[in-house]
Amino acid sequence: MRTITVYSDYKSPYAYLAKDLAYDLERETDARLDWRPYTLDIPAYLGSARVEAGGKVVEDSRNAHQWRRVKYSYMDCRREANRRGLTIRGPRKIFDSSLANTGMLYAQRHGVFRAYHDRIFERFWKRELDIESADALAAVLEECGAPTKDFVVFLMGEGRRELERIQQEAEAAGVFGVPSYLLDGGDLYWGREHLPRIRELVMS
């Protein structure tokens, strides 16, 4: 059985669009997916901005090139989302997804990864969930059936350390964005467009 390590981040629309396709790959082949969080530093390469509810930009450190790239990215993702019956509404600011990503690790430990993963992605991209709120994340975990009395302690301690370790290991393997797929032989692929090729490799 081949193992594929999948790196994902809840604030990436591309990772959201790749999620179900990766599920399909695992279901239809003998591959095992090892999901891991990777927290993107978007301001480092796309600048930062904050937008009011009416669409007015109130904070902005992006240049014209970065704005064109961001606008195209969301246009591209919405086209694919609409084709598949999904909703992607651009966030009004760049969120710190580290708490939600640590929540992924907690969900995995308590056997509710898939339920948590699906709910966090869907609600965040509908603007129905604040992924920077520990209380909001705990509510999702509880809804999924996980105990939450130790969640905040995990977020601030062991979970944060594990997230940092995974981030360092990912970058040592060459990961720079999501979704990324690291095959057990060390080959790295970035982007959902590579899933057909990964499927071929798994089934060969």
Order of alpha helices (4+ residues) and beta strands (2+ residues): beta-alpha-beta-alpha-beta-beta-alpha-alpha-alpha-alpha-alpha-alpha-beta-beta-alpha
